[in-house]
C-alpha cells in the first residue's frame, strides 16, 4: 500500500509541476494577435534585380520566408517548387502575398545568380542577397542556422534551417508554414491571412 501511495504522490507532484509550468508560460504569452516567438525583424538586402529592399516592402500583406541557396541539391529546389505550386493555386491572390527566398550563401548567390535560379519558379518569388554580415544578421533575427561545410575538391555546401516562415501583414511571425499537403489546401490556409 505504501508503494502505491508513493507512486500516486509522485504522479500528483508531476501533474502539479506541469500545471504550474503551463500557467507560467500562458501568463508570459504575447498579446492577442501577436506571435510569441521572436522571429523576423528589420533587414536591408538586395533583390534579384539588384535593387535594395527592406522589410518595409512587405508591410501590409502576409508573406512567406525561406532561407536556402542556389547550389542546394534537394531541399531548396523542392521547397521553391512547392511554394510555386501554392502561389499558382492562389491565382490573382498571389499578388496580395509575398514570398522571399533569402540566401544563406552570399558568396555565390549574387543578384544575377538568384535571378537565373528563380527563373525556374513562380515569378512572385523574390530572391534576396547581401554581404555576409547582412545575411548573418537576417539569419540570426530569424533564428536560422547556417554553416559552410567543406566538400571534396575544395568546394563547399551549406547546412541550414529549412523551414518556411509565415509572417503577418506587420512582419510578425505567425507559424511555420507547412508545404506537406496539397497545394490547394496550403493556398486556402494562406488566404485566411489576406
Buried (B, 14 or more C-beta within 10 A) or exposed (E): EEEEEEEEEEEEEEEEEEEEEEEEEEEEEEEEEEBEEEBBBEBBBBBBEEEEBEBEBBEEBBBBBBBBBBBBEEEBBBBBEBBBBBBBBBEEEBEBBBBBBBBBBBBEBBBEBBBEBBEEBBEBBBBBBBEEEBBBBBBEBBBBEBEEEEEEEEEBBBEBBBBBBBBBBEBBBBEEBEBEEEBEEBBBBBBEBE
